[in-house]
Amino acid sequence: MAEGSREPTHQPYGTVDQIPSQWTSGFSPPKDITQTPGPSAPPVYNIGNVSGYEGTTMGDGEGKYFPPPPDLVPGRESEPQPAQTNWNIPAISEDLAQEAFLEYVASKCCYSKAPARDMVFEDLQSFNTYRYRLETFTESRSTLWKTEPYGGEAIDSYLCGTPALPWDIRVEIPVMFKNEIRRIKVPHTSSLKGCPTCGCCGRRPCNKCNGRTREQCWVCHGRGFGSSDQRCSHCFGTGTVICQDCTGMGTTACSDCKGKGQLLMFIELQVEWKNNIFEYVADQRSEFPAELFKTVTGEKLFVDEQHMVNPVISFPDSAINQASRNATEQHQAQFASAARILRQRQTIELLFLTRVEYRWHGKSHSYYVYGNEHQVYAEDYPRKCCCTIL
């Protein structure tokens, strides 16, 4: 061998000379270790040499993304937006506000019911708070080279045809606006190669006994004698027993090729459908924590669903119009070049929010009732007690 050259990391164990040294210390190699199956398939693909899939890498990480062709990029439609009237909704009634308050107090083990039961209403102030949401349902396609144990099935290689381009492979679109991932073997990209982990033999040295076929006796911990200095009856004084993992063979089936010695290599297409959401809640300066709206629903005032929606322009609250314009521009810039936009949907909800002012024992207090579910937010409930759990 020329000076400075290196032997390959993995070699088939076809002769005794090629068997690792730890397998030849004190025992004979397994009989099947010298039987090396030979590949019976077309040559392995050059990873960077599949037309239309250049840049696809081997592994389990993030694959090579392919932008959709121009003919799959939809344009905006010019559908008229529905009339938007009667946006204002009055505050809830005193009876409903008190009922929600009593239910809230009942859910708190340390809250006295007296303030909610005996309060005197001073004012109910309604805040017309709106939530705008834009959903952009996209499809993206990426590829990776993958391997799996070869089970003897027919090999769909390049001899069977030319691989279709990533966006030419027909895949049924799932339910709109729901995330999903589908993985597909790209037709005509399969080939067979020997498993580099085990050198094509299908077996590896046992990890537990390091190929020695025996392991330390668990009864005497390798001493060969028990606590009374009598010979261990489990290992008969040898200090070792037959390895349970390899049953005394010294080798176990290769986990990469499942003992087959060969791997099927192919390009995997990953098709990902994702619902990308932009959400904005108009600030009405009500001093209410807006993040609480994430847990409730509102009354839908406007729904617009198209391939590509147009920004809302006629809503009475200018902040919602601006949010719609920002959202459509942002999603267009973010997704149109890297993914296929299949559908967009924009909605405007009225989020019920009423601030209740009341008196109890001569002092003023307040709480909020919000959402269709009539949830309550009360930061300064007047009577709380400390509970001690024994």
C-alpha positions in Angstrom: 0.0 0.0 0.0 1.4 3.4 -0.9 2.8 5.6 1.9 0.2 7.9 3.5 -2.8 5.9 2.1 -5.6 4.8 4.4 -7.6 1.7 4.4 -11.4 2.1 4.2 -13.2 2.5 7.5 -15.6 -0.4 6.8 -14.6 -3.6 5.1 -16.6 -6.7 4.6 -15.6 -9.5 7.0 -14.9 -12.0 4.2 -11.9 -13.7 5.7 -10.6 -14.4 9.2 -7.8 -11.8 8.7 -10.5 -9.1 8.4 -12.3 -9.9 11.6 -11.7 -7.4 14.4 -9.0 -8.3 16.9 -11.4 -8.5 19.9 -13.3 -11.3 18.1 -10.2 -13.5 17.8 -9.2 -13.4 21.5 -10.0 -16.8 23.1 -12.8 -18.0 20.8 -13.7 -18.8 17.2 -15.7 -16.3 15.1 -19.3 -17.2 14.4 -19.8 -19.4 11.3 -22.0 -16.9 9.5 -19.4 -14.1 9.8 -17.5 -15.4 6.7 -20.6 -15.4 4.5 -20.9 -12.1 2.7 -23.9 -11.6 0.5 -23.2 -9.8 -2.8 -25.3 -6.9 -4.1 -27.6 -7.8 -7.0 -28.8 -4.4 -8.1 -27.8 -1.5 -10.3 -24.8 0.6 -9.1 -25.4 3.0 -6.2 -26.5 6.5 -7.2 -24.1 9.4 -7.1 -25.9 11.5 -4.5 -25.4 14.8 -6.4 -26.1 13.3 -9.9 -29.9 12.9 -10.0 -31.3 15.5 -12.5 -33.8 17.8 -10.8 -32.6 16.9 -7.3 -29.2 18.6 -7.1 -28.3 19.7 -3.6 -30.2 16.9 -1.9 -28.2 15.6 1.1 -28.0 12.4 3.1 -29.4 12.3 6.6 -32.3 13.0 8.9 -32.1 16.8 9.2 -33.7 19.6 7.2 -33.9 18.7 3.5 -33.3 20.6 0.3 -36.4 22.8 -0.3 -37.6 23.3 -3.9 -39.7 26.5 -4.7 -42.9 25.9 -6.7 -42.8 26.6 -10.4 -44.3 30.0 -11.5 -47.5 28.4 -12.9 -48.4 27.1 -9.4 -48.2 30.6 -7.8 -51.8 32.0 -7.6 -52.7 35.6 -8.1 -55.1 37.7 -6.0 -58.8 37.5 -7.0 -61.1 40.5 -7.2 -64.1 39.3 -5.3 -66.1 42.0 -3.7 -66.1 42.2 0.1 -69.4 41.8 1.8 -71.1 44.8 3.4 -70.0 45.5 6.9 -72.7 47.0 9.1 -74.0 46.9 12.7 -70.5 46.4 14.2 -71.4 47.7 17.7 -72.7 45.3 20.3 -74.1 46.5 23.7 -72.7 45.4 27.0 -74.0 42.3 28.7 -76.9 42.6 31.2 -76.3 43.0 35.0 -77.9 39.6 35.6 -75.5 37.9 33.2 -72.5 39.8 34.6 -73.3 38.8 38.1 -73.9 35.1 37.1 -70.5 35.0 35.4 -68.9 36.6 38.5 -70.5 34.0 40.9 -69.3 31.1 38.7 -65.8 32.6 38.7 -65.8 32.9 42.6 -67.1 29.4 43.0 -64.0 28.1 41.1 -61.7 29.7 43.6 -61.3 27.9 46.8 -60.1 30.9 48.7 -62.6 33.5 47.6 -65.6 34.5 49.7 -68.9 34.5 47.8 -70.2 37.6 49.7 -68.8 40.3 47.4 -70.2 38.6 44.2 -73.5 37.9 45.9 -74.1 41.3 47.7 -72.4 43.7 45.3 -74.2 46.9 44.0 -73.7 47.7 40.3 -72.4 51.2 39.5 -71.6 50.9 35.8 -71.2 48.4 32.9 -68.8 49.7 30.2 -68.6 47.9 26.9 -65.4 47.8 24.8 -65.7 46.9 21.2 -62.5 44.9 20.8 -61.8 43.1 17.5 -59.5 40.3 16.6 -58.2 40.0 13.0 -56.8 36.7 11.8 -55.2 35.8 8.5 -54.6 32.1 7.8 -52.3 31.2 4.8 -52.4 27.5 4.0 -49.1 26.5 2.2 -47.5 23.5 0.7 -43.7 23.1 0.7 -41.6 20.3 -0.7 -38.1 19.1 0.3 -36.0 16.1 -0.3 -33.4 14.0 1.5 -31.4 10.9 0.7 -32.6 8.0 3.0 -31.7 4.4 3.6 -33.6 1.5 5.1 -32.9 -2.2 5.5 -33.3 -4.1 2.2 -35.9 -6.8 2.5 -35.6 -8.4 -0.9 -38.2 -6.4 -2.7 -38.0 -5.2 -6.3 -35.7 -2.2 -6.7 -37.3 0.8 -8.5 -34.0 2.1 -9.9 -33.2 4.6 -12.8 -33.4 1.6 -15.1 -37.2 1.7 -14.6 -37.6 5.3 -15.8 -36.6 9.0 -15.3 -37.4 10.4 -11.8 -40.2 13.0 -11.9 -39.3 16.5 -10.6 -40.3 17.3 -7.0 -43.4 19.4 -8.0 -44.5 17.0 -10.7 -45.2 14.2 -8.3 -49.0 14.1 -7.7 -50.0 14.2 -4.0 -53.6 14.6 -2.8 -54.1 17.8 -0.9 -55.5 17.1 2.7 -58.2 19.1 4.5 -57.6 22.8 4.2 -56.0 24.8 7.1 -54.8 21.7 8.9 -51.1 20.9 9.4 -49.9 17.6 7.9 -46.7 16.0 6.6 -46.5 13.2 4.1 -43.3 11.4 3.1 -43.0 9.6 -0.3 -40.2 7.6 -2.0 -39.4 9.4 -5.2 -40.0 6.8 -8.1 -36.9 5.5 -9.9 -34.3 6.8 -7.4 -33.7 3.5 -5.5 -30.5 1.6 -5.4 -28.8 -1.0 -3.3 -25.6 -0.7 -1.3 -23.8 -2.7 1.3 -24.3 -1.7 4.9 -21.1 0.2 6.0 -21.8 -0.3 9.7 -21.4 -4.1 9.7 -19.3 -4.5 6.5 -22.2 -6.2 4.7 -22.2 -9.2 7.0 -25.4 -8.3 8.9 -23.8 -8.7 12.3 -21.8 -6.7 14.7 -19.8 -7.4 17.9 -22.1 -7.6 20.9 -22.0 -4.4 22.8 -22.5 -6.1 26.1 -19.7 -8.6 26.1 -17.6 -6.9 23.4 -17.7 -10.1 21.3 -16.2 -12.3 24.0 -19.4 -14.4 24.3 -19.4 -14.3 28.1 -20.2 -11.6 30.7 -19.5 -11.1 34.4 -21.6 -13.3 36.7 -24.2 -11.1 38.3 -24.5 -13.4 41.4 -20.8 -13.3 42.5 -19.9 -10.1 40.5 -17.0 -12.0 38.9 -15.4 -13.3 42.0 -16.3 -16.9 41.4 -17.1 -17.4 45.1 -20.1 -16.5 47.3 -20.2 -14.6 50.6 -19.3 -17.9 52.4 -16.2 -18.4 50.2 -17.9 -21.3 48.6 -17.8 -21.7 44.8 -20.6 -19.8 43.0 -23.3 -22.2 42.0 -24.4 -19.9 39.2 -21.1 -19.6 37.2 -19.5 -22.7 38.8 -16.6 -20.6 40.0 -15.6 -19.2 36.6 -16.8 -15.6 37.4 -18.5 -15.4 34.0 -21.7 -16.7 32.3 -22.9 -16.8 28.8 -23.9 -13.4 27.5 -27.6 -13.0 27.5 -27.7 -10.4 24.7 -25.9 -12.5 22.1 -26.6 -15.9 23.6 -22.9 -16.8 23.5 -22.5 -16.0 19.8 -20.3 -12.9 20.3 -22.3 -11.0 17.7 -25.8 -9.4 17.4 -27.8 -8.4 14.3 -26.8 -5.1 12.9 -29.3 -2.5 14.0 -28.8 -0.4 10.8 -29.6 -3.1 8.2 -31.6 -5.4 10.6 -29.2 -8.2 9.9 -29.7 -8.1 6.1 -26.2 -6.7 5.3 -27.7 -4.5 2.6 -29.4 -1.1 2.5 -32.0 0.3 0.1 -31.0 3.9 -0.7 -33.6 6.4 -2.2 -34.7 10.0 -2.3 -37.5 10.8 0.1 -39.9 13.7 -0.8 -41.4 15.4 2.2 -44.6 17.3 1.5 -45.6 19.6 4.3 -48.9 21.5 4.5 -48.9 24.2 7.1 -51.5 26.7 8.3 -49.6 29.9 9.0 -51.5 32.4 11.2 -51.2 36.1 11.7 -53.3 37.4 14.6 -54.0 40.9 15.8 -56.2 42.2 18.6 -57.1 45.9 18.5 -56.1 47.8 21.6 -59.1 49.7 23.1 -57.1 51.0 26.1 -59.3 49.1 28.5 -56.4 48.0 30.8 -57.4 44.4 30.1 -54.6 41.9 29.5 -55.0 41.2 25.8 -53.3 37.8 26.0 -56.3 36.4 27.8 -58.3 36.6 24.6 -56.3 33.6 23.2 -58.4 31.3 25.4 -61.9 32.5 24.3 -63.9 32.8 21.1 -65.8 35.8 19.7 -68.6 36.6 17.3 -67.5 36.3 13.7 -68.4 39.5 11.9 -66.5 38.9 8.6 -65.1 35.8 6.8 -63.3 36.0 3.5 -61.8 32.9 1.9 -60.1 32.8 -1.5 -56.9 31.5 -3.1 -55.3 34.9 -2.3 -57.4 37.4 -0.3 -57.3 41.2 -0.7 -56.7 43.4 2.4 -59.8 44.6 4.3 -60.3 48.3 3.6 -63.8 49.2 4.8 -63.8 48.2 8.5 -64.8 51.0 10.9 -61.7 50.5 13.0 -58.8 51.7 11.0 -56.4 49.6 13.1 -58.0 46.4 11.7 -57.6 47.7 8.1 -54.0 48.4 8.7 -53.5 45.0 10.3 -55.1 43.3 7.3 -52.8 45.2 4.9 -49.7 44.3 7.0 -50.7 40.6 7.2 -51.3 40.1 3.5 -48.1 41.8 2.5 -46.1 39.9 5.2 -47.4 36.5 4.2 -46.9 37.2 0.5 -43.3 38.1 1.1 -42.7 35.3 3.5 -44.3 32.3 1.7 -44.9 33.0 -2.0 -41.3 32.4 -3.1 -40.6 29.3 -1.0 -43.9 27.5 -0.8 -47.1 27.1 -2.7 -50.0 29.1 -1.3 -53.1 27.0 -1.6 -55.7 29.0 0.2 -56.1 32.1 2.4 -58.8 32.9 4.9 -59.2 36.2 6.9 -61.7 36.7 9.7 -62.7 39.5 12.0 -64.3 38.6 15.4 -65.9 40.9 17.9 -64.5 39.9 21.3 -67.0 40.6 24.0 -65.4 42.7 26.8 -67.3 44.5 29.5 -65.8 46.2 32.5 -68.1 46.0 35.5 -67.9 48.7 38.2 -69.5 47.8 41.6 -69.5 48.7 45.3 -69.2 46.4 48.2 -68.9 47.6 51.9 -68.7 51.2 50.7 -65.7 50.7 48.4 -65.5 50.6 44.6 -64.2 47.6 42.7 -64.2 46.3 39.1 -63.9 43.1 37.1 -64.0 42.2 33.4 -66.3 39.7 31.6 -64.9 38.6 28.2 -65.5 36.2 25.3 -68.4 34.1 24.3 -67.7 31.9 27.2 -68.2 34.9 29.7 -64.8 34.3 31.4 -64.0 36.7 34.3 -60.8 38.6 35.1 -60.8 40.1 38.6 -57.5 41.4 39.7 -58.7 43.1 43.0 -61.3 40.7 44.4 -62.1 42.3 47.8 -62.2 39.2 50.0 -59.7 36.4 49.8 -58.5 34.1 52.5 -55.4 32.0 53.0 -56.0 28.3 52.8 -53.9 25.9 54.8 -53.8 22.3 53.7 -53.1 19.9 56.5 
